[in-house]
């Protein structure tokens, strides 16, 4: 009630102000100035033009959007169709139909953009293979639009197995595309709700209308202000004429300060006429009485075999490999072979499998032979064994150099070769559900692992260069390893958002408590973690002190990363990577 009162009060004030600003008065009679009429006509035409233009534009945009949406869902249907083929291949090997269908549902829903986007598959009887919708409240056990189903079956009998369709399953009208999958013997459909599309259009129309009305009111007052300045001479002339009318007496309008325009010319003409009329009146008054004079004066893979597995992925890479290749030339092959001989042996000793060797990088898989949480523990053992054998090779190189330098000093070229042969590696480890099996063709295939966790392991390896650490593992590895052994103590290093991801991920450094020097190193990392806690909280001053006190190389990046004294506004504690 009070809100209504204030609204009406505001409207009343607005009306009074508008009435005062817009209308002129001849006595008590309001007169609408010509400027207001011109402005009103102009605004009306602008409003009509804007509404028509925006309406046409929105409709054309909606048509274009519908076309783009159709193209998008066609592409998404293609992807879903390919995925369905892949999942059928997997099903044919694994016989895990429910798992394959669930994977298919997950893949199909990845492209949903609207509140009620849906994807599903049903056989010729209408029975659903699966149904997934962004709005989880929408469920469908059968394709209940019998008319559409009959048409699809009729088209299929006539060798038409794909196209567009509109249907209603009881929760709104949908439009989309379909394609029959011969392996699954189902129609695969990707569709969007018409109400979603219309809702967006109505929202845009509403917002546009409100904006136009607001701008119109603003432009109205702005126009009145500008017209008042531009057409001020008209007002001056109008007021002078009104005053003459009231006094029943013609006078000359003062145009000394008037601009040189047609309105001033009109006033000058009036002055000339006024002088003539006054002369006539003066003359006329000489012939008739004053009363008579006054009375006379008046307006947007195929696999051969394989399945989804819970695996741990180890990614090892040689640092500064390009430099070493350029320096060593063909001898890099011999160096790599020595390195790989040790590394591969270490992986095999810890029940790992070499997934691939890509130049200077090795991808190892744990869990293919030894399942369970122990696979992550084995991967950490392998990581430290790899770093140890690499360190041993470096020590042997140093010993050889020392023997040579007892006889003579190394040349600059020999020193460069020596430095290049001192290999340094980084190891990243992550795990989770991946696809593991043979891919390729009948002519050539490879046993490999595919999945997001593979990429993650590679990115964790890349972080070893940033944090000056030999091994970095994910939260997944930490949790699994801690369930089977207390040998490794995990220290949190940072929370990073790797390239291509939208969320931060904690990373850890595992310390082998069985090796000499572990206690002293743990003490340093205890100090580091205290600094990291302050860093997360935005207390960078304390963080710097603790990082420096830790005397760890890993602290260097934190001391140099931001280049500022304090945490930025809305600090989340997450570092976003811009490279691998």
C-alpha positions in Angstrom: 0.0 0.0 0.0 2.7 2.4 1.0 4.7 1.4 -2.1 1.7 2.2 -4.3 1.4 5.6 -2.6 5.0 6.5 -3.3 4.7 5.4 -6.9 1.6 7.6 -7.5 3.4 10.5 -5.7 6.4 10.1 -8.0 4.1 10.1 -11.0 2.3 13.2 -9.8 5.6 15.0 -9.4 6.7 13.9 -12.8 3.5 15.1 -14.4 3.8 18.5 -12.7 7.4 18.9 -13.9 6.6 17.7 -17.4 3.6 20.1 -17.5 5.7 23.0 -16.4 8.5 22.2 -18.9 6.4 21.2 -21.9 3.4 23.6 -21.8 3.3 27.4 -22.2 0.3 29.4 -21.1 -1.8 32.0 -22.6 -3.5 33.2 -19.5 -4.7 30.0 -18.0 -4.8 28.1 -21.3 -1.9 25.7 -21.8 -0.3 26.0 -25.2 1.9 23.2 -26.7 5.0 24.8 -28.2 5.9 23.9 -31.8 9.2 22.5 -30.5 7.3 20.0 -28.4 5.2 19.0 -31.3 8.3 18.6 -33.5 10.0 16.6 -30.8 6.9 14.5 -30.2 6.6 13.6 -33.9 10.3 12.9 -34.1 10.3 10.7 -31.0 7.2 8.8 -32.2 8.9 8.1 -35.6 12.1 7.1 -33.8 10.1 4.8 -31.5 8.3 3.2 -34.4 11.5 2.9 -36.3 13.3 1.4 -33.3 10.5 -1.0 -32.4 10.1 -2.1 -36.0 13.9 -2.4 -36.6 14.5 -4.3 -33.4 11.5 -6.5 -34.0 12.6 -7.4 -37.5 16.2 -7.7 -36.2 15.2 -10.0 -33.3 13.0 -12.1 -35.6 15.8 -12.4 -38.2 18.3 -13.1 -35.4 15.9 -15.7 -34.0 15.7 -17.3 -37.4 19.5 -17.2 -37.7 19.8 -18.5 -34.2 17.4 -21.3 -35.0 19.4 -22.1 -38.1 22.6 -22.0 -36.1 21.0 -24.1 -33.4 19.9 -26.6 -36.0 23.5 -26.7 -37.3 24.8 -27.1 -33.8 22.5 -29.9 -32.8 23.3 -31.6 -36.2 27.0 -31.5 -35.3 26.2 -32.6 -31.7 24.1 -35.5 -33.2 27.0 -36.5 -35.4 29.3 -36.5 -32.3 26.7 -38.5 -30.4 26.3 -40.9 -33.3 30.1 -41.5 -33.5 30.2 -41.9 -29.7 27.4 -44.4 -29.9 29.4 -46.4 -32.5 32.4 -46.3 -30.2 30.4 -47.3 -27.2 28.8 -50.2 -29.1 32.3 -51.4 -30.0 33.3 -51.2 -26.3 30.0 -53.0 -25.4 30.8 -55.7 -27.9 34.0 -56.4 -26.0 33.1 -55.6 -22.4 29.4 -56.7 -22.5 28.8 -53.9 -20.0 25.7 -52.4 -21.6 24.6 -50.3 -18.7 28.1 -48.8 -18.4 28.3 -48.0 -22.1 24.8 -46.4 -22.1 25.7 -44.3 -19.1 28.9 -43.1 -20.9 26.8 -42.4 -24.0 24.3 -40.3 -21.9 27.2 -38.4 -20.4 28.8 -37.7 -23.8 25.4 -36.7 -25.2 24.6 -34.2 -22.4 28.0 -32.4 -22.7 26.7 -30.2 -25.5 23.6 -29.0 -23.7 23.3 -25.2 -23.7 19.6 -24.5 -23.0 17.7 -25.2 -19.7 15.7 -28.0 -21.3 18.1 -29.4 -24.0 17.7 -33.1 -24.3 19.2 -36.1 -26.1 17.8 -39.6 -26.3 17.5 -42.8 -28.3 14.5 -45.1 -28.8 13.7 -48.1 -30.9 11.0 -48.4 -33.5 8.4 -49.4 -30.9 9.1 -46.1 -29.0 11.0 -47.8 -26.1 13.8 -45.5 -24.8 17.4 -46.8 -24.8 18.3 -43.7 -22.8 17.0 -40.2 -22.1 18.9 -37.3 -20.8 17.9 -33.7 -20.3 19.6 -30.7 -18.7 16.5 -30.4 -16.5 16.8 -33.6 -14.5 13.1 -33.4 -13.6 12.2 -34.3 -17.2 11.9 -38.1 -17.6 10.7 -40.3 -20.5 10.4 -44.1 -20.6 8.9 -44.2 -24.1 8.6 -41.9 -27.1 5.0 -41.1 -26.6 4.4 -38.9 -29.7 2.8 -41.7 -31.7 2.1 -39.6 -34.8 5.8 -38.6 -35.1 6.9 -42.2 -34.3 4.7 -43.6 -37.1 6.1 -41.0 -39.5 9.7 -41.9 -38.6 8.9 -45.6 -39.1 7.2 -45.0 -42.4 10.2 -42.9 -43.6 12.6 -45.7 -42.3 10.7 -48.2 -44.4 11.2 -46.0 -47.4 15.0 -45.9 -46.7 14.9 -42.5 -45.0 16.9 -42.9 -41.7 17.7 -39.3 -40.8 16.2 -35.8 -40.8 14.5 -33.2 -38.6 11.5 -33.6 -36.4 9.1 -31.8 -34.0 7.5 -33.7 -31.1 5.9 -33.5 -27.7 6.6 -36.0 -24.9 4.2 -34.3 -22.5 6.5 -31.6 -21.2 6.6 -29.1 -24.0 7.1 -28.9 -27.7 10.6 -29.8 -29.1 12.4 -29.5 -32.4 15.6 -31.4 -33.4 17.3 -33.8 -35.6 17.5 -37.6 -35.7 19.5 -40.4 -37.2 18.9 -44.2 -37.1 21.8 -46.2 -35.6 21.9 -49.7 -37.1 24.1 -51.2 -34.3 21.8 -50.0 -31.5 18.7 -50.3 -33.7 17.5 -47.0 -32.4 16.7 -43.5 -33.5 19.2 -41.1 -31.9 17.7 -37.6 -31.3 19.2 -34.3 -30.3 16.6 -31.7 -29.6 15.9 -28.2 -28.1 12.8 -26.9 -26.4 10.9 -24.3 -28.4 9.9 -22.5 -25.2 13.6 -22.0 -24.5 14.1 -20.3 -27.8 10.9 -18.2 -27.5 11.8 -17.3 -23.9 15.0 -15.8 -25.0 13.4 -13.9 -27.8 10.7 -12.5 -25.5 13.4 -11.6 -22.9 15.3 -9.7 -25.6 12.2 -8.0 -26.8 11.2 -7.0 -23.2 14.7 -5.7 -22.4 14.9 -3.8 -25.7 11.4 -2.2 -25.1 12.4 -1.1 -21.6 15.7 0.3 -22.9 14.0 2.1 -25.7 11.4 3.6 -23.4 14.0 4.7 -20.8 16.2 6.2 -23.6 13.1 7.9 -25.0 12.3 9.6 -21.7 15.9 10.7 -21.4 16.0 11.9 -25.0 12.8 13.7 -24.4 14.1 15.9 -21.7 17.4 16.2 -23.5 15.6 17.2 -26.6 13.5 19.8 -24.7 16.7 21.2 -23.3 18.3 21.5 -26.7 15.2 22.8 -28.3 14.9 25.4 -25.6 18.4 26.7 -26.5 18.1 26.3 -30.2 14.5 27.6 -30.4 14.9 30.2 -27.6 14.3 33.0 -30.0 10.9 31.6 -31.0 9.9 31.6 -27.3 11.1 35.1 -27.0 9.1 36.2 -30.0 6.1 34.2 -28.8 6.2 35.8 -25.4 6.5 39.3 -27.0 3.5 38.6 -29.2 1.5 37.4 -26.3 2.3 40.4 -24.3 1.3 42.6 -27.2 -2.0 40.8 -27.5 -2.7 41.2 -23.8 -2.0 44.9 -23.9 -3.7 45.3 -27.3 -0.8 47.2 -28.6 1.7 46.4 -31.4 5.4 47.0 -30.6 8.7 46.2 -32.2 10.3 42.9 -31.0 13.9 43.3 -29.7 16.1 41.3 -32.0 19.4 42.9 -31.2 20.9 39.7 -29.7 18.9 37.3 -31.9 20.8 34.7 -34.1 21.0 35.2 -37.8 18.4 32.7 -38.9 15.0 32.5 -40.5 13.2 33.0 -37.2 15.0 36.3 -36.7 14.1 37.1 -40.3 10.5 36.4 -39.4 10.7 38.7 -36.4 12.2 41.4 -38.5 9.4 41.0 -41.0 7.0 41.2 -38.1 8.7 44.4 -36.9 8.4 45.9 -40.3 4.7 44.9 -40.4 4.2 46.2 -36.8 5.7 49.5 -37.8 3.4 49.7 -40.8 0.4 48.6 -38.7 1.2 51.1 -36.0 1.5 53.8 -38.6 -1.8 52.7 -40.0 -3.3 52.6 -36.5 -2.0 56.0 -35.7 -3.5 57.2 -38.9 -6.6 55.2 -38.3 -7.0 56.6 -34.8 -7.0 60.0 -36.4 -10.2 59.0 -38.2 -12.0 56.8 -35.6 -12.3 56.6 -31.9 -9.9 54.7 -29.7 -12.6 52.1 -28.8 -13.1 51.3 -32.4 -9.4 50.8 -32.9 -9.2 48.6 -29.8 -12.2 46.6 -31.0 -10.6 46.1 -34.4 -7.4 44.8 -32.7 -8.0 41.3 -31.6 -1.4 28.0 -32.1 30.7 -28.8 -33.5 37.4 -42.6 -32.4 37.0 -45.2 -33.4 38.6 -48.1 -31.4 39.5 -51.6 -32.3 39.3 -52.9 -28.8 39.6 -51.7 -25.3 37.6 -50.6 -22.3 37.4 -48.1 -19.5 39.8 -48.8 -16.7 40.8 -47.2 -13.4 44.5 -46.5 -14.0 47.4 -44.4 -12.8 49.3 -42.4 -15.4 53.0 -41.4 -15.1 54.4 -38.9 -17.5 58.2 -38.3 -17.5 60.0 -35.8 -19.7 63.6 -34.6 -20.1 64.0 -30.9 -19.4 65.6 -28.5 -22.0 65.5 -31.3 -24.6 65.7 -29.0 -27.6 69.0 -27.5 -26.2 70.4 -31.0 -25.6 69.5 -32.1 -29.1 71.1 -29.1 -30.7 74.2 -29.6 -28.7 74.7 -33.3 -28.9 73.5 -33.8 -32.5 73.3 -37.5 -33.4 74.8 -38.5 -30.0 71.5 -37.6 -28.4 70.3 -41.0 -29.5 73.0 -42.8 -27.5 72.2 -40.6 -24.5 68.5 -41.3 -24.8 69.1 -45.0 -25.1 71.1 -45.1 -21.9 68.5 -43.0 -20.1 65.6 -45.1 -21.4 67.3 -48.3 -20.5 67.3 -47.3 -16.9 63.9 -45.6 -16.9 62.0 -48.4 -18.6 63.6 -50.9 -16.3 62.5 -48.9 -13.3 58.9 -48.8 -14.6 58.8 -52.5 -15.2 60.3 -53.2 -11.7 57.4 -51.4 -10.2 54.7 -53.3 -12.2 54.2 -50.4 -14.7 53.6 -50.6 -18.4 55.2 -48.3 -21.0 52.3 -46.7 -22.9 54.3 -44.7 -25.3 57.7 -43.1 -25.9 57.4 -39.7 -27.6 60.9 -38.3 -28.2 62.2 -37.4 -24.8 59.0 -38.3 -23.0 57.7 -41.6 -21.5 54.1 -42.4 -20.6 53.8 -45.2 -18.1 50.6 -46.9 -17.0 50.0 -48.4 -13.6 47.0 -50.6 -12.8 46.9 -52.6 -16.0 48.5 -55.5 -14.2 48.3 -54.6 -10.5 44.9 -53.2 -9.6 43.7 -51.3 -6.6 45.1 -48.3 -4.7 48.6 -50.0 -4.7 49.0 -48.9 -8.4 49.4 -45.2 -7.2 51.9 -46.3 -4.6 53.8 -48.2 -7.3 53.8 -45.2 -9.6 55.4 -43.0 -6.9 58.1 -45.7 -6.4 58.7 -45.7 -10.1 58.9 -41.9 -10.2 61.6 -41.7 -7.5 63.4 -44.6 -9.0 63.5 -42.8 -12.4 64.8 -39.6 -10.7 67.4 -41.7 -8.8 68.8 -43.5 -11.8 68.9 -40.2 -13.7 70.8 -38.7 -10.8 73.2 -41.6 -10.8 73.9 -41.1 -14.5 74.7 -37.4 -13.8 77.0 -38.5 -11.0 78.8 -40.9 -13.4 79.2 -38.1 -15.9 80.7 -35.9 -13.2 83.1 -38.6 -12.2 84.2 -39.0 -15.9 84.7 -35.3 -16.2 86.8 -35.3 -13.0 89.0 -38.1 -14.4 89.5 -36.1 -17.7 90.2 -32.9 -15.9 93.0 -34.6 -14.0 94.8 -34.8 -17.3 93.5 -31.7 -19.1 90.9 -28.9 -18.9 87.7 -29.4 -21.1 87.3 -27.2 -24.0 84.2 -24.9 -24.3 82.7 -27.3 -26.9 83.4 -30.3 -24.6 81.9 -28.5 -21.7 78.7 -27.7 -23.6 78.4 -31.4 -24.5 79.0 -32.4 -20.9 76.3 -30.0 -19.7 73.9 -31.3 -22.3 74.5 -34.9 -21.3 73.6 -34.1 -17.7 70.0 -35.1 -18.1 67.3 -33.7 -15.7 63.8 -35.0 -15.7 60.4 -34.1 -14.4 57.7 -36.6 -13.4 53.9 -35.9 -13.2 51.4 -38.5 -12.0 47.6 -38.5 -12.1 45.0 -41.2 -12.3 41.3 -42.0 -12.8 39.0 -43.6 -15.3 40.5 -43.7 -18.8 40.1 -45.7 -22.0 42.8 -48.3 -22.3 43.2 -50.6 -25.3 44.4 -51.0 -28.8 43.6 -48.3 -31.3 44.6 -47.8 -35.0 43.7 -50.0 -37.9 44.0 -53.6 -39.1 47.3 -52.5 -40.7 48.7 -50.7 -37.7 47.6 -50.3 -34.1 49.0 -49.2 -30.8 48.3 -50.0 -27.2 47.6 -46.8 -25.5 45.6 -44.9 -22.9 43.2 -42.1 -23.7 41.6 -39.7 -21.2 41.6 -36.4 -19.4 43.9 -37.8 -16.7 46.6 -38.5 -19.3 46.6 -34.8 -20.2 46.6 -33.9 -16.6 49.7 -36.1 -15.9 51.5 -34.3 -18.7 50.6 -30.9 -17.3 51.7 -31.9 -13.9 55.1 -32.9 -15.4 55.2 -29.4 -16.9 54.8 -27.9 -13.5 57.9 -29.6 -12.2 59.9 -26.9 -14.2 57.9 -24.2 -12.6 58.3 -25.4 -9.0 61.8 -26.8 -9.4 60.6 -30.2 -8.1 61.4 -33.7 -9.6 58.0 -35.2 -8.9 54.5 -33.7 -8.7 51.3 -35.8 -8.1 47.6 -35.1 -8.0 45.1 -35.4 -5.1 44.0 -38.7 -6.6 47.5 -40.2 -6.2 47.9 -38.9 -2.7 44.6 -40.3 -1.5 45.2 -43.8 -3.0 48.8 -44.1 -1.8 48.0 -43.1 1.7 45.5 -45.9 2.0 48.1 -48.6 1.5 51.3 -47.1 2.9 52.7 -44.4 5.2 56.1 -44.5 3.4 55.5 -41.2 1.5 54.6 -37.9 3.1 52.7 -35.6 0.8 53.2 -31.9 1.0 50.8 -29.5 -0.7 52.6 -27.3 -3.3 49.9 -25.2 -4.8 46.4 -25.0 -6.2 46.6 -24.6 -9.9 44.1 -24.2 -12.8 45.8 -25.8 -15.7 45.3 -24.7 -19.3 42.0 -25.9 -20.7 40.4 -26.4 -17.2 37.9 -24.3 -15.3 38.6 -25.4 -11.7 41.7 -25.3 -9.5 43.5 -28.6 -8.6 45.7 -29.2 -5.6 49.2 -30.6 -6.4 51.6 -32.4 -4.1 55.2 -33.3 -3.6 55.8 -36.8 -2.2 58.8 -37.2 0.2 60.2 -40.7 0.6 60.5 -41.0 4.4 62.8 -44.1 4.0 65.7 -42.2 2.4 68.4 -40.2 4.1 67.7 -36.5 4.7 63.9 -37.0 4.6 63.5 -35.5 8.1 65.4 -32.3 7.3 63.6 -31.9 4.0 60.2 -32.5 5.8 61.1 -29.7 8.3 61.7 -27.3 5.4 58.4 -28.3 3.8 56.6 -27.8 7.1 57.7 -24.2 7.0 56.8 -24.0 3.3 53.3 -25.2 4.0 52.8 -22.6 6.7 53.8 -20.0 4.1 51.4 -21.6 1.6 48.5 -21.3 4.1 49.2 -17.6 4.5 49.5 -17.3 0.7 46.0 -18.9 0.2 44.6 -16.5 2.8 46.0 -13.5 1.1 48.6 -12.7 3.8 51.5 -12.5 1.3 53.8 -10.6 3.7 53.8 -13.6 6.1 53.9 -16.0 3.1 57.1 -14.4 1.8 58.8 -14.6 5.1 58.0 -18.3 5.5 58.9 -19.1 1.9 62.3 -17.5 2.3 62.8 -19.2 5.6 62.1 -22.6 4.1 65.1 -22.2 1.8 63.4 -24.4 -0.9 63.7 -23.9 -4.6 59.9 -24.4 -4.9 59.5 -21.1 -3.0 61.2 -19.1 -5.8 58.1 -19.2 -8.0 55.9 -17.9 -5.2 58.3 -15.0 -4.5 58.5 -14.0 -8.2 55.1 -15.1 -9.5 52.9 -12.1 -8.9 55.3 -9.2 -8.8 53.3 -7.3 -6.3 53.3 -6.7 -2.5 49.8 -7.9 -1.7 47.2 -10.3 -2.9 44.9 -9.0 -5.6 41.2 -8.2 -5.0 39.0 -11.3 -4.8 42.1 -13.5 -4.4 41.0 -17.2 -4.7 44.4 -18.7 -4.0 44.3 -20.4 -7.4 47.1 -19.9 -9.9 45.9 -20.1 -13.5 48.4 -21.6 -15.9 48.7 -20.0 -19.3 51.0 -22.6 -20.8 51.1 -26.4 -20.8 
